[in-house]
Amino acid sequence: MFEYITGKLITITPIKAVLEQGGIGYLLFIPLNIFSMGLKLGEERQFYISCVIREDSHKLYGFLSKEERDLFELLNEISGIGPKTSLALIGHLGPNELEDAILQANLTLLGKVPGIGKKTAERLVIELKDRLRIADKNVTLERTSTSENSLVQDALGALTHLGYHPLQAHKAIKVALEKKGKDIQLPELITAALKECL
């Protein structure tokens, strides 16, 4: 129904935000990690949207990246995992850590998310592990070599220290690596990634 909405951020709380576009205020339910970013009111923002329609409600869920939105919709397909739990998973772990926890069957980490008990964590692993592995093969979830991963993590740490959101920083690093090649040195990678963030 909706792919994304771009508008002025009017209000934001740990669980929802209001985005104004064309004189209409759109109420978006959001994961906690977006609120913790400290977005400024009044600035233009783009949110990727998932519309969840139930018999008694129509709600919009907003995310700053397409990857988060797609993961949210994947989680919602699991029996017993509703929008509230899906938001909690993404908001507390983030997409990369959540995907790793599922692929590695890390029930302890999954269980640290509010509302996720042992049975729910097991269901997540059973129902999503194979699907995420297939996505991995299709380059939806990239896994780098050990040396490349170390380089990426160092660059990611530098960019997040400078104030960039981890998702934005990771995308910029990925683009920089594609343009410059895997033999790039860390300082050059950071410089190239910063240009992609602008």
Secondary structure, DSSP 4 states (H G I P E B T S, - for coil): ---EEEEEEEEE-SSEEEEEETTEEEEEE--HHHHTT-PPTTSEEEEEEEEEEETTEEEEEEESSHHHHHHHHHHHTSTT--HHHHHHHHHHHHHHHHHHHHHTT-HHHHHTSTT--HHHHHHHHHHHHHHHHHHHHTTSS----HHHHHHHHHHHHHHHHTT--HHHHHHHHHHHHHHH-TT--HHHHHHHHHHHH-
